[in-house]
Amino acid sequence: MRFPALFVNHGGGPLPLLGFQPDLAQHMKDVVQTYLPPRTPKAIVVISAHYEADPVEITGAEYPTMLYDYSGFDPKSYEYQYPAPGSPKLAKEIQGLLASNGVESKLNFLRGFDHGVFVPLMLMYPEAKIPVVCVSLHASLDISKNLKIGTALAPLMEDDILILGSGYTFHNMRAFFGPTRKTIQASVEFNKWIKDTILNNSDTKVMIDKLRNWKSAPGALVCHPREEHLLPLFVVAAAAAASGDATTTDGPKAKLVYNTLPSNENGETTTKMTGGISDHAVTGYLFA
């Protein structure tokens, strides 16, 4: 059976779990019941913005540990546990899929769940019973190499596996703590471009070609001085584009599932500070 792929904005460190980003946390709680099939996926493959390696790595542990890859937060945020099992068998399968697509990879038996993995999963699947395998980004952040990872993962969608991209469609650390009209406007313009590119292209090749050239989009480099938080979305989009049932005569079945774009066409919005993170525009997507 086929399971959709999903991209979520995972929030700032553990803030969604600490109550500082309640709208984002509620979205991650609701997305399973609202947008995903009623059955649980066979496994979850996570592409986190916080996992980069060269060559690409795949977590291979049977029981992954926790990786608290943040600092300066409430002490209880270093006690979170997400005891989901890994799947060495699936990890080996993924390694084979990557090899078939010309992507060198290796298994990492020590890597634990970073916050790009455990924050959304604690909210989405709190029971922690579904096997989870993480696949890194290619550390070069080369767009073609990372799109190829998504293409390689496409068959997993047909095997009832959830491919979860975990990142942020706006990620400028300086702007988070010092938002300006320029950075907010850039977030609006860039997220409008993402939305149009993913939702309004009937040809998946056109969509992927546009994503490949994302740096020329309005506001792109303000939103992403470094693109590691954007690439998980592109990996998921590439998986959906390459998946057998992801296209019809009307193109990819993509859906907007999270949207903080202001209704004002001029892009005017009030900046709200929640735990030090400003409300720049962000969007999330489902690929059915």
C-alpha positions in Angstrom: 0.0 0.0 0.0 1.1 3.6 -0.6 1.8 6.0 2.2 2.1 9.8 1.6 5.3 11.8 2.2 5.3 14.8 4.5 7.3 17.9 5.2 7.0 19.6 8.6 8.6 22.7 10.1 10.1 21.3 13.3 10.4 24.5 15.3 13.3 26.0 17.2 15.2 23.3 19.1 12.8 21.8 21.7 10.5 24.8 21.8 7.4 23.1 20.5 7.7 20.5 23.3 8.2 23.2 25.9 5.1 25.1 25.0 6.7 28.1 23.3 5.5 27.4 19.7 2.0 26.1 20.4 0.6 26.6 16.9 3.4 24.6 15.3 3.1 21.9 18.0 -0.6 21.6 17.5 -0.1 21.3 13.8 2.3 18.4 14.3 -0.2 16.8 16.7 -3.1 17.2 14.2 -1.4 16.4 10.9 -1.6 12.6 11.5 -5.3 12.5 11.9 -6.1 15.3 9.5 -4.0 14.5 6.5 -2.4 11.0 6.8 -4.1 7.7 6.3 -5.9 6.2 9.4 -3.5 3.2 9.5 0.0 3.6 10.9 2.9 3.4 8.5 5.1 0.3 8.4 8.1 2.5 9.2 9.2 6.2 9.2 12.2 7.4 7.2 13.2 10.9 8.4 15.4 13.4 6.6 16.3 15.9 9.2 18.0 19.3 8.6 20.3 18.4 11.5 21.9 15.4 9.9 24.6 15.9 7.3 27.2 13.5 6.1 29.6 12.7 3.3 29.0 10.0 2.2 25.3 10.0 3.0 24.6 8.1 6.2 21.7 5.9 7.3 21.0 5.0 10.9 21.5 1.3 11.4 21.0 0.8 15.1 18.2 -1.5 16.3 17.5 0.8 19.3 18.7 4.3 18.5 19.7 6.6 21.3 18.8 10.3 21.8 20.9 13.2 20.5 20.2 16.5 22.3 21.8 18.7 19.6 20.9 22.0 21.3 22.0 24.0 24.3 20.7 26.5 26.8 17.2 25.2 27.2 15.1 24.0 30.1 16.8 21.1 31.8 13.8 18.9 31.2 14.5 19.2 27.4 17.5 17.0 28.0 15.4 14.2 29.5 13.1 13.7 26.6 12.9 10.1 25.4 11.6 8.7 22.1 12.2 4.9 22.4 11.1 3.9 18.9 13.0 1.0 17.5 15.2 1.3 14.5 15.2 -1.1 11.6 18.6 -2.5 10.4 16.8 -4.4 7.6 15.2 -1.2 6.3 18.5 0.6 6.6 20.2 -1.9 4.4 17.3 -1.7 1.9 17.7 2.1 1.8 21.5 1.7 1.2 20.7 -0.5 -1.7 18.2 2.0 -3.2 20.8 4.8 -2.8 23.5 2.6 -4.5 21.1 1.9 -7.4 20.8 5.6 -7.9 24.5 6.4 -7.8 24.5 7.7 -4.2 27.3 6.4 -2.0 26.2 5.8 1.6 27.2 4.0 4.8 25.4 2.8 7.8 25.9 4.6 11.1 25.1 2.4 14.1 25.9 5.1 16.7 23.8 8.0 15.5 20.8 8.8 17.7 17.6 10.8 17.1 18.4 14.5 16.8 15.7 17.1 17.6 14.7 17.3 13.9 13.6 13.7 14.4 12.3 13.4 17.9 10.4 16.7 18.2 8.0 16.1 15.4 7.7 12.4 16.2 6.9 12.9 19.9 4.0 15.1 18.7 2.9 13.0 15.7 3.4 9.4 17.0 3.9 9.7 20.8 3.6 6.0 21.4 7.0 5.5 19.7 6.2 2.1 18.4 6.9 2.6 14.7 10.4 1.8 13.5 12.4 4.9 12.5 15.4 5.1 10.2 17.1 8.4 9.5 18.8 9.3 6.3 21.3 12.2 6.2 21.5 15.0 3.8 24.7 15.0 1.7 27.0 17.3 3.6 28.0 19.3 0.4 24.4 20.6 0.4 24.7 20.2 -3.4 21.1 20.4 -4.7 21.5 17.6 -7.4 23.0 15.2 -4.9 20.3 15.8 -2.4 17.5 15.6 -4.9 19.0 12.2 -6.0 18.5 11.0 -2.4 14.8 11.7 -2.7 14.5 10.0 -6.0 16.2 6.9 -4.5 13.8 6.8 -1.6 10.7 6.9 -3.8 9.9 3.2 -3.8 9.5 3.3 0.0 6.2 5.3 -0.5 4.7 2.2 -2.3 5.7 0.0 0.6 3.5 1.9 3.2 6.5 3.8 4.6 6.2 7.5 5.7 9.0 9.6 4.3 9.2 12.6 6.6 11.2 15.7 5.8 11.9 17.8 8.9 13.2 21.3 8.4 12.0 24.9 8.1 11.0 26.9 5.0 12.4 30.0 6.7 15.7 29.6 8.6 17.8 32.7 9.2 19.1 32.6 12.8 20.0 36.3 12.9 16.5 37.2 11.7 14.8 34.9 14.2 16.2 37.0 17.0 16.2 40.3 15.1 13.3 40.3 12.7 13.0 43.2 10.3 10.5 44.2 7.7 12.9 43.0 5.0 13.3 39.5 6.5 9.5 39.1 7.1 8.8 40.3 3.5 11.4 37.9 2.2 9.8 35.0 4.1 6.5 35.9 2.6 7.8 36.1 -1.0 9.9 33.0 -0.8 7.1 30.9 0.7 4.7 32.1 -1.9 7.2 30.9 -4.5 7.5 27.5 -2.8 3.8 27.2 -2.7 3.4 28.1 -6.3 6.2 25.8 -7.4 4.9 22.7 -5.5 1.2 23.2 -5.9 0.8 24.7 -9.3 3.0 22.7 -11.6 1.3 19.9 -13.5 4.7 18.6 -14.8 6.9 17.1 -12.0 10.0 17.8 -14.1 9.2 21.5 -14.2 8.6 21.4 -10.5 12.0 19.7 -9.8 13.8 22.0 -12.2 12.4 25.1 -10.4 13.4 23.7 -7.0 16.8 23.0 -8.4 17.2 26.7 -9.1 15.7 27.9 -5.8 18.4 30.5 -5.2 17.0 32.7 -7.9 13.6 32.8 -6.2 12.4 36.0 -4.5 13.8 36.3 -0.9 15.6 32.9 -1.1 19.0 33.8 0.2 17.5 36.0 3.0 15.4 33.1 4.1 18.2 30.5 3.8 21.8 31.9 4.1 22.5 28.1 4.4 20.1 25.7 2.9 20.2 22.7 5.2 16.7 23.4 6.6 15.2 23.7 3.1 16.7 20.6 1.6 14.5 18.1 3.5 11.5 19.6 1.7 13.2 19.1 -1.7 14.2 15.5 -0.8 10.6 14.7 0.0 9.4 16.5 -3.2 11.8 14.5 -5.3 10.7 11.3 -3.7 7.1 12.1 -4.6 7.9 13.2 -8.1 9.8 9.9 -8.8 7.2 7.7 -7.1 5.0 5.6 -9.4 1.6 6.9 -8.4 2.7 10.4 -7.5 1.7 11.9 -10.8 -1.4 11.9 -12.9 -2.3 13.9 -15.9 -2.8 16.8 -13.4 0.7 16.4 -11.9 1.8 15.6 -8.4 -0.8 15.3 -5.7 0.7 17.9 -3.3 -1.3 19.7 -0.6 -0.6 22.6 1.6 -0.9 21.5 5.2 0.6 24.4 7.2 0.6 28.0 6.2 1.5 31.1 8.1 1.5 33.4 5.0 -0.4 36.6 5.9 -3.7 37.3 4.1 -2.6 40.8 3.3 -1.4 40.8 -0.3 1.3 43.4 0.6 2.9 40.8 2.9 2.3 43.0 5.9 2.3 41.0 9.1 2.8 41.6 12.8 5.8 40.0 14.2 5.1 38.0 17.3 7.9 36.8 19.5 7.4 33.3 21.0 10.3 32.0 22.9 12.7 34.1 20.9 11.5 32.9 17.5 9.7 35.4 15.3 6.7 34.6 13.2 8.2 34.7 9.7 6.1 32.9 7.1 6.5 29.2 6.8 4.6 26.5 4.9 4.3 22.7 5.1 3.4 20.1 2.5 1.9 16.6 2.0 2.7 14.6 -1.1 0.0 11.9 -1.6 
